[in-house]
């Protein structure tokens, strides 16, 4: 019907992760009262945990999801003999380590995400690394790390109800301070090969605000905001490892 509302829809897929939002979006006006503008912005600016790709956490979550069920997270720490004094020195060590990883792979491309930290805990610099198990078994990551004996690892998804967003939030918890972490430094870095694998978002208009979640997903969640000016519906889910939808993509 001509008077049916038109929903603005966005769906983003990344590995087994699917994020989708549908909204009836109001228009801001110079004549809006403070109340009207506030209510409209509740629809136009949804909460940070309820968007397809809005923040640095959103962007990293999607890149981590591209590791599927093969990703492992490593903490590479330094022994006293090799402990760098500055962020620049840590980055030089990382580049040498990355060179060794490429040699191990005979220059075949591989995906990774890395993060240099140094502000929490005992305030010692360390590196977090995410790689695919089929590219680098844990023994290989430890063998190539020559700057300390302590290399911790854990699965990217810790259990059936875990999500990629947990690690994405953790990797974004330290802000640059101009001292330990330079203001110009990126808090995390993903390989170009990983970014290239992210499909573009699906954008369309629909007569329905309903977001369907398959029955056999690993974990899922919904969020909604509604008022007299519009509606915003959001849902995400991680398909199961043996899901036909995931395997046949």
C-alpha positions in Angstrom: 0.0 0.0 0.0 1.1 3.6 -0.7 0.9 4.6 3.0 3.0 1.6 4.3 6.1 2.8 6.1 9.4 2.3 4.4 12.2 0.8 6.5 15.8 1.7 5.8 17.7 -1.7 6.1 21.4 -2.6 6.4 22.8 -6.1 6.8 26.5 -6.8 7.3 28.0 -10.3 7.0 31.4 -11.3 8.2 32.3 -14.9 8.5 29.6 -16.6 10.7 28.6 -13.2 12.1 25.5 -11.4 10.7 24.5 -7.9 11.9 21.3 -6.2 10.7 19.4 -3.1 11.5 16.1 -1.7 10.2 14.9 1.8 11.0 12.1 4.3 10.4 14.2 7.4 10.5 12.8 10.8 11.4 14.1 14.0 9.9 15.6 16.7 12.0 14.2 20.2 11.6 15.5 23.6 12.6 12.1 24.1 14.2 12.5 21.0 16.5 12.2 21.6 20.2 14.8 20.2 22.5 12.5 17.3 23.4 11.8 16.5 19.7 15.5 16.6 18.8 16.4 14.4 21.7 13.8 11.8 20.9 14.7 11.8 17.2 18.4 11.3 18.0 17.5 8.2 19.9 16.5 6.7 16.6 19.2 8.4 14.4 22.0 7.7 16.9 21.4 4.3 18.3 23.4 3.0 21.3 27.0 2.1 20.6 26.4 -1.6 21.0 23.5 -1.5 18.5 24.9 -0.6 15.1 26.2 -2.4 12.1 29.5 -0.6 11.6 29.6 2.7 13.4 32.6 2.7 15.9 36.1 1.3 16.0 34.7 -1.6 18.1 32.2 -2.3 15.3 34.9 -2.3 12.6 37.2 -4.6 14.6 34.4 -6.9 15.5 33.7 -7.5 11.8 37.4 -8.2 11.0 37.7 -10.6 13.9 34.6 -12.5 12.7 36.4 -13.1 9.4 38.6 -15.6 11.3 35.5 -17.7 11.8 36.1 -20.5 14.2 39.8 -20.8 13.5 41.2 -17.7 15.3 43.4 -17.7 18.3 44.5 -14.7 20.4 48.1 -14.5 21.6 49.8 -12.3 24.2 53.4 -11.9 23.3 55.4 -10.6 26.3 59.0 -9.6 26.7 61.6 -10.9 29.1 63.7 -8.3 31.0 66.6 -8.6 28.5 64.4 -7.7 25.5 62.0 -5.3 27.1 61.7 -2.2 24.9 61.7 1.2 26.4 59.5 3.0 23.8 56.5 2.3 21.6 58.8 2.8 18.5 61.1 0.0 19.7 58.1 -2.3 20.2 56.9 -1.6 16.7 60.4 -2.4 15.3 60.3 -5.7 17.1 56.8 -6.4 15.7 58.0 -5.7 12.2 60.9 -8.1 12.6 58.5 -10.7 14.0 56.1 -10.2 11.1 59.0 -10.7 8.7 59.7 -14.1 10.4 56.1 -15.0 10.1 56.1 -14.3 6.4 59.2 -16.4 6.0 57.5 -19.2 7.9 54.7 -19.0 5.4 57.0 -18.8 2.4 55.6 -15.3 1.6 52.1 -16.7 1.2 49.6 -14.1 2.4 47.9 -14.5 5.8 45.4 -12.6 7.9 46.3 -11.0 11.3 45.2 -8.4 13.7 47.8 -7.0 16.2 47.7 -4.5 19.1 50.5 -3.0 21.1 49.7 -2.3 24.8 51.6 -1.0 27.7 49.3 1.0 30.1 47.5 -1.6 32.2 48.7 -4.4 34.5 52.4 -4.1 35.3 52.7 -1.3 32.6 55.1 -3.4 30.5 54.8 -3.3 26.8 53.3 -6.4 25.2 51.7 -7.4 21.9 48.3 -9.0 21.3 48.0 -11.0 18.1 45.2 -12.8 16.3 46.0 -15.3 13.6 44.3 -18.3 12.0 45.2 -21.7 13.4 45.6 -23.2 10.0 48.2 -20.5 9.2 50.1 -20.6 12.5 49.7 -23.4 15.0 50.4 -22.3 18.6 53.8 -24.1 18.5 54.8 -22.0 15.5 53.8 -18.7 17.1 55.9 -19.6 20.2 58.9 -20.8 18.1 59.0 -17.6 16.1 58.8 -15.3 19.2 62.4 -14.8 20.3 61.9 -12.0 22.8 60.5 -13.8 25.8 59.3 -17.2 27.0 55.8 -16.2 28.0 53.3 -16.6 25.2 49.7 -17.1 26.2 47.0 -18.2 23.8 43.2 -18.7 23.9 40.5 -19.3 21.3 39.0 -16.2 19.7 35.6 -17.6 20.8 35.9 -18.9 24.3 32.7 -20.8 24.4 29.3 -21.3 22.7 27.9 -18.0 24.0 31.0 -15.9 23.4 31.1 -13.2 20.7 33.8 -11.5 18.6 32.7 -8.2 20.2 34.3 -9.2 23.5 37.8 -9.2 22.0 36.9 -6.1 19.9 36.1 -4.2 23.1 39.2 -5.4 24.8 41.4 -4.3 21.9 39.9 -0.8 22.1 40.1 -0.3 25.9 43.4 1.6 25.9 43.4 5.2 24.5 46.5 6.8 23.1 48.0 9.0 25.8 51.0 10.6 24.0 53.4 8.9 26.4 53.1 5.2 26.5 51.0 5.0 23.3 51.6 8.0 20.9 48.6 10.0 19.9 49.2 9.2 16.3 49.3 5.5 16.8 46.5 3.2 15.8 45.3 1.2 18.8 44.9 -2.0 16.6 46.0 -2.8 13.1 44.4 -5.4 10.7 46.2 -6.8 7.7 45.1 -5.6 4.3 44.3 -9.2 3.3 41.7 -9.4 6.1 40.1 -6.1 5.2 39.8 -7.2 1.6 37.7 -10.2 2.7 35.0 -8.1 4.3 32.0 -8.1 1.9 30.2 -4.8 1.4 27.0 -4.2 3.4 23.7 -5.0 1.9 21.5 -1.9 1.9 17.8 -1.8 0.8 14.4 -0.5 1.7 11.6 -2.7 2.9 8.0 -2.6 4.0 8.8 -4.6 7.1 10.9 -3.9 10.2 11.1 -7.6 11.1 14.6 -9.1 11.4 14.6 -12.8 11.1 17.1 -14.9 13.1 17.6 -18.6 12.0 16.7 -21.2 14.6 20.0 -23.0 14.7 22.4 -20.1 15.5 25.2 -20.3 18.1 24.2 -17.1 19.9 22.1 -14.0 19.1 20.7 -10.8 20.6 18.2 -8.1 19.7 17.8 -4.4 20.6 15.2 -1.9 19.8 14.3 1.8 20.3 10.9 3.1 19.5 9.1 6.4 20.1 6.5 8.7 18.5 9.1 9.8 15.9 10.5 6.5 14.6 11.8 3.1 15.3 15.2 1.3 15.3 15.5 -2.5 15.4 18.8 -4.2 15.6 19.8 -7.9 15.8 23.0 -9.9 15.5 23.8 -13.6 15.5 26.7 -16.0 15.0 25.9 -19.0 12.9 26.9 -22.4 14.2 30.0 -24.0 12.9 28.2 -26.7 11.0 25.4 -24.5 9.8 24.5 -25.0 6.1 24.1 -21.2 5.8 27.7 -20.7 6.9 29.3 -23.7 5.1 27.7 -22.8 1.8 28.7 -19.2 1.7 
